[in-house]
């Protein structure tokens, strides 16, 4: 990975629909050279894919929470992932250090919807209990690398 690759990645993070000409301009390359470099970044797995980022407000999902998940036993990350991936309100889940086994980011229409979704998380093996923090306002939200 060099400075040109980093410029390409910054460009597609800013706009995943950027043209090869736009990517090339940002990286100091021609459009064909930018395409080759981008294709290489995809082929090597440095870029895993392109996606649309949807504003939860557009879906009328105005309520979000970070939920600490505490498990019984010692489930593997793969087992915990399988347990959570069927719950559409779970938009991100990470294993963490500390007392909790995982932290889950959830989105919902309202408090009632969030409560129902958290109940589904709690009803999932191997989850024993949860502790929730509801987001009051989002202060910073940067594109992820």
Backbone bond lengths (Angstrom), bond angles and torsions (degrees), N, CA, C in turn:
res aa  C-N    CA-C-N  psi(-1)  N-CA   C-N-CA  omega(-1)  CA-C   N-CA-C  phi
1 X - - - 1.449 - - 1.524 107.46 -
2 X 1.308 115.51 125.55 1.461 120.56 179.58 1.523 109.53 -122.26
3 X 1.324 116.40 -174.63 1.466 121.34 -177.25 1.531 111.59 -63.10
4 X 1.321 117.68 -32.43 1.474 120.52 178.76 1.526 109.71 -67.63
5 X 1.343 116.59 -45.27 1.463 120.13 177.42 1.528 110.36 -59.79
6 X 1.326 116.38 -42.53 1.463 120.05 179.63 1.530 110.97 -63.19
7 X 1.318 117.99 -38.73 1.469 121.21 177.69 1.526 110.59 -65.40
8 X 1.323 116.86 -38.99 1.472 120.88 177.64 1.519 109.62 -63.90
9 X 1.317 116.30 -45.78 1.467 120.04 -179.63 1.523 110.78 -62.73
10 X 1.325 117.52 -43.74 1.478 119.88 177.27 1.523 110.59 -58.78
11 X 1.323 116.26 -41.63 1.467 120.25 -178.18 1.526 111.01 -64.01
12 X 1.348 117.95 -47.14 1.469 119.11 -178.03 1.531 111.84 -74.78
13 X 1.344 117.91 -23.67 1.462 119.28 171.97 1.521 110.35 -66.28
14 X 1.326 115.53 -39.50 1.460 120.37 179.06 1.526 111.03 -69.49
15 X 1.343 116.58 -40.63 1.465 121.13 -178.90 1.524 109.01 -151.22
16 X 1.324 115.99 98.88 1.467 120.68 -178.45 1.526 112.12 -64.88
17 X 1.328 117.68 -14.36 1.464 121.13 179.17 1.528 112.14 -99.25
18 X 1.331 116.97 13.13 1.469 120.37 179.06 1.520 109.91 -59.64
19 X 1.315 115.48 143.19 1.467 120.19 177.76 1.532 109.16 -75.52
20 X 1.339 115.52 163.65 1.465 119.16 176.99 1.527 110.55 -61.24
21 X 1.322 116.72 -33.68 1.467 120.09 177.43 1.526 110.30 -64.30
22 X 1.331 117.67 -43.38 1.467 121.28 178.61 1.531 111.08 -65.70
23 X 1.331 115.92 -41.76 1.465 119.86 178.28 1.529 109.69 -64.11
24 X 1.328 115.85 -43.94 1.458 120.15 178.62 1.516 112.01 -60.70
25 X 1.322 117.04 -43.25 1.467 120.64 178.85 1.523 111.00 -60.55
26 X 1.332 116.50 -42.36 1.466 120.70 -179.71 1.529 111.77 -66.49
27 X 1.342 116.50 -28.66 1.466 120.41 -175.68 1.527 112.91 -104.94
28 X 1.325 116.76 -1.02 1.462 119.76 -178.87 1.515 113.30 74.60
29 X 1.339 116.54 34.51 1.470 122.36 -178.73 1.523 110.53 -126.79
30 X 1.320 115.43 164.74 1.466 120.20 170.01 1.523 107.85 -74.78
31 X 1.316 116.33 163.94 1.465 120.23 178.80 1.527 111.55 -59.62
32 X 1.356 119.64 -45.61 1.467 118.91 178.98 1.539 112.59 -62.65
33 X 1.315 116.69 -38.85 1.472 119.69 178.82 1.525 110.32 -67.35
34 X 1.323 117.17 -37.96 1.462 120.93 177.57 1.525 110.36 -63.34
35 X 1.343 116.52 -40.64 1.464 120.19 178.27 1.520 110.57 -62.05
36 X 1.335 116.91 -44.92 1.469 119.94 179.67 1.522 110.95 -61.14
37 X 1.322 116.91 -44.59 1.468 120.42 -179.44 1.532 110.69 -66.09
38 X 1.326 117.01 -42.29 1.459 120.35 178.79 1.522 110.30 -63.54
39 X 1.331 116.59 -44.17 1.472 120.60 177.90 1.523 110.93 -59.22
40 X 1.334 117.30 -39.18 1.464 121.02 179.06 1.524 110.56 -66.75
41 X 1.339 116.92 -40.83 1.458 120.05 178.04 1.528 111.65 -62.51
42 X 1.325 116.32 -36.45 1.468 120.77 176.69 1.528 109.94 -70.67
43 X 1.328 117.31 -45.77 1.471 121.65 -177.41 1.527 112.33 -62.34
44 X 1.323 117.74 -35.38 1.461 120.84 -179.39 1.524 112.27 -83.81
45 X 1.325 117.67 -7.68 1.459 121.19 179.38 1.518 114.06 87.91
46 X 1.340 117.44 1.59 1.467 119.56 176.56 1.525 110.12 -62.72
47 X 1.329 116.36 -37.92 1.470 122.42 170.80 1.518 105.94 -109.10
48 X 1.325 116.26 116.82 1.462 120.39 -175.30 1.519 113.55 -88.62
49 X 1.313 117.83 -13.19 1.455 119.12 179.49 1.516 110.72 164.81
50 X 1.295 115.10 176.40 1.456 123.03 179.61 1.516 106.75 -125.21
51 X 1.321 116.42 141.82 1.451 118.90 -175.55 1.522 110.77 -148.40
52 X 1.299 114.52 162.66 1.462 120.92 173.06 1.517 107.81 -93.14
53 X 1.316 117.11 134.58 1.458 121.95 174.66 1.521 107.49 -98.23
54 X 1.297 115.26 116.64 1.455 120.92 -176.38 1.519 109.29 -96.85
55 X 1.304 116.65 132.40 1.451 121.47 174.74 1.528 107.65 -72.98
56 X 1.335 118.08 118.62 1.464 119.74 -179.51 1.525 112.79 -54.56
57 X 1.322 117.09 -29.58 1.460 120.59 178.69 1.532 111.21 -62.67
58 X 1.334 116.77 -32.35 1.463 120.42 179.05 1.524 110.88 -66.63
59 X 1.328 116.87 -29.32 1.464 121.30 177.76 1.522 111.75 -87.65
60 X 1.325 115.40 0.13 1.465 122.51 -176.30 1.527 110.73 65.70
61 X 1.333 117.09 26.93 1.463 121.70 172.50 1.526 105.78 -97.78
62 X 1.318 116.06 89.88 1.463 122.41 -171.42 1.526 113.87 -92.62
63 X 1.316 117.14 -9.08 1.462 120.51 -174.20 1.522 109.44 -111.19
64 X 1.329 115.83 129.47 1.454 118.95 176.78 1.512 109.37 -133.70
65 X 1.323 114.25 154.07 1.456 120.15 -178.91 1.520 109.49 -148.62
66 X 1.316 114.05 155.41 1.457 121.75 169.68 1.517 105.76 -109.85
67 X 1.314 115.96 124.54 1.452 121.50 -172.53 1.522 109.35 -119.05
68 X 1.322 115.83 122.12 1.461 120.49 173.25 1.519 107.83 -80.44
69 X 1.320 115.82 132.99 1.457 122.03 -177.87 1.525 108.57 -113.01
70 X 1.315 115.57 126.97 1.460 122.89 177.86 1.524 107.82 -113.70
71 X 1.323 117.39 129.15 1.463 122.01 -172.89 1.516 112.15 -110.89
72 X 1.310 115.25 156.83 1.459 121.49 169.13 1.520 107.19 -87.39
73 X 1.302 115.99 149.53 1.457 119.07 -179.89 1.521 110.33 68.29
74 X 1.300 114.87 -151.94 1.462 121.34 -177.61 1.532 109.29 -135.94
75 X 1.351 117.31 70.93 1.461 118.70 -177.36 1.529 111.31 -67.36
76 X 1.316 115.86 149.05 1.457 120.47 175.39 1.526 108.75 -75.14
77 X 1.328 117.71 160.21 1.464 118.94 174.93 1.535 112.39 -56.21
78 X 1.324 117.22 -37.18 1.471 120.04 179.60 1.524 110.74 -64.67
79 X 1.328 117.88 -40.75 1.469 121.05 178.60 1.528 110.33 -64.82
80 X 1.308 116.50 -42.23 1.458 120.12 179.42 1.527 110.66 -66.25
81 X 1.316 116.32 -39.96 1.474 120.23 177.08 1.525 110.31 -60.11
82 X 1.317 117.31 -47.46 1.474 120.61 179.33 1.527 111.10 -60.11
83 X 1.332 116.64 -36.00 1.465 120.41 -179.55 1.524 112.05 -67.71
84 X 1.334 116.91 -31.87 1.470 120.92 -174.24 1.523 114.49 -97.55
85 X 1.319 118.20 -23.17 1.464 119.56 -171.04 1.523 113.95 -66.63
86 X 1.314 118.83 -18.28 1.458 120.98 178.32 1.518 114.17 -84.90
87 X 1.320 116.95 2.10 1.470 121.36 -179.73 1.528 107.77 -105.17
88 X 1.344 118.00 103.07 1.468 120.30 -171.60 1.528 113.96 -62.91
89 X 1.295 118.28 -23.11 1.458 120.67 178.98 1.529 112.18 -71.67
90 X 1.318 117.42 -17.26 1.465 121.94 175.95 1.524 106.78 -81.87
91 X 1.322 116.19 110.15 1.465 120.35 -177.28 1.522 112.32 -100.44
92 X 1.330 116.40 -14.83 1.454 120.28 178.33 1.520 107.51 -160.54
93 X 1.321 116.72 142.49 1.462 120.92 177.43 1.515 108.53 -144.50
94 X 1.327 116.02 137.06 1.460 121.79 -178.53 1.517 109.53 -137.41
95 X 1.326 116.84 138.20 1.455 118.76 167.39 1.519 106.88 -74.87
96 X 1.325 116.37 148.92 1.458 120.83 -174.82 1.524 110.62 -138.77
97 X 1.326 114.91 161.92 1.458 119.72 171.37 1.517 107.86 -83.17
98 X 1.317 117.05 164.73 1.451 120.75 179.68 1.513 111.16 103.01
99 X 1.309 115.68 -163.25 1.466 120.53 -174.22 1.529 112.57 -70.95
100 X 1.320 117.67 -39.68 1.467 120.58 -179.73 1.528 109.74 -74.21
101 X 1.321 115.74 151.78 1.462 120.79 175.90 1.519 111.56 -84.17
102 X 1.335 116.12 -30.01 1.461 120.52 -178.17 1.519 109.35 -155.25
103 X 1.328 115.21 160.64 1.455 122.27 170.78 1.522 106.46 -122.69
104 X 1.314 114.82 133.17 1.458 121.90 -175.79 1.525 108.81 -119.80
105 X 1.322 116.37 131.73 1.462 121.70 174.57 1.521 106.30 -96.56
106 X 1.328 116.52 125.56 1.462 121.08 -177.00 1.520 110.54 -124.31
107 X 1.336 115.17 146.03 1.463 122.65 174.22 1.526 108.64 -123.81
108 X 1.333 115.95 143.48 1.460 121.00 -179.87 1.525 109.74 -152.13
109 X 1.344 115.32 165.02 1.464 120.51 179.17 1.522 111.78 -64.73
110 X 1.330 115.47 -44.68 1.462 121.51 -174.64 1.522 108.48 -157.29
111 X 1.315 116.79 -176.10 1.466 121.09 -177.48 1.528 111.42 -62.63
112 X 1.318 117.15 -41.33 1.466 120.38 179.59 1.525 110.84 -60.47
113 X 1.321 116.43 -46.62 1.470 121.50 178.15 1.528 110.11 -61.98
114 X 1.331 117.44 -42.97 1.461 121.17 178.33 1.522 110.65 -61.58
115 X 1.322 116.90 -44.52 1.463 120.26 -179.89 1.530 111.07 -60.48
116 X 1.329 117.10 -41.54 1.462 120.75 178.36 1.529 110.92 -64.21
117 X 1.325 116.42 -40.52 1.466 120.26 179.66 1.528 110.97 -66.90
118 X 1.328 116.72 -41.51 1.468 119.70 177.53 1.527 110.25 -63.57
119 X 1.320 117.28 -37.53 1.466 120.41 176.61 1.537 110.53 -61.40
120 X 1.338 116.88 -38.29 1.473 119.70 177.34 1.521 110.59 -66.08
121 X 1.340 117.06 -37.53 1.468 120.03 175.84 1.523 109.04 -62.63
122 X 1.328 117.68 -46.44 1.469 121.77 -178.29 1.520 112.37 -63.74
123 X 1.329 116.77 -30.57 1.463 121.19 -178.56 1.525 112.67 -80.39
124 X 1.316 116.61 -3.93 1.458 121.80 -176.24 1.527 110.20 -91.55
125 X 1.330 115.66 127.59 1.469 118.72 172.69 1.515 106.94 -69.79
126 X 1.259 120.67 136.86 1.453 132.48 11.42 1.533 114.39 -102.41
127 X 1.333 117.64 24.04 1.463 120.65 -175.50 1.527 110.00 -71.05
128 X 1.327 115.22 129.68 1.458 121.32 177.58 1.523 110.65 -96.93
129 X 1.346 116.09 -46.45 1.462 120.38 -179.65 1.519 109.37 -158.12
130 X 1.331 114.99 169.38 1.461 121.37 178.23 1.522 109.93 -136.40
131 X 1.319 115.41 159.26 1.462 122.83 169.68 1.521 106.64 -133.28
132 X 1.328 116.76 129.92 1.460 121.31 -171.75 1.515 112.90 -114.45
133 X 1.324 114.65 145.89 1.462 122.14 170.64 1.522 106.52 -127.52
134 X 1.325 116.59 116.93 1.459 121.60 -178.54 1.522 108.64 -86.00
135 X 1.317 116.21 134.63 1.463 122.01 -179.23 1.528 108.87 -75.14
136 X 1.320 115.89 128.03 1.465 121.10 177.06 1.522 110.88 -91.11
137 X 1.336 117.00 -44.54 1.467 120.72 175.33 1.514 108.42 -151.49
138 X 1.313 115.94 147.32 1.459 122.10 179.20 1.520 107.29 -94.62
139 X 1.331 115.45 120.88 1.455 120.72 -176.35 1.521 113.58 -90.77
140 X 1.321 116.78 -34.24 1.458 121.52 -175.67 1.523 108.23 -151.85
141 X 1.314 116.75 137.25 1.457 121.16 178.97 1.527 107.83 -147.04
142 X 1.329 117.12 98.70 1.458 122.07 -177.39 1.516 111.50 -99.67
143 X 1.321 117.63 153.37 1.470 119.84 172.21 1.521 109.13 -59.44
144 X 1.304 115.88 145.20 1.466 120.33 -178.11 1.500 111.15 -94.49
145 X 1.308 114.55 142.22 1.467 121.29 178.15 1.500 109.21 -91.47
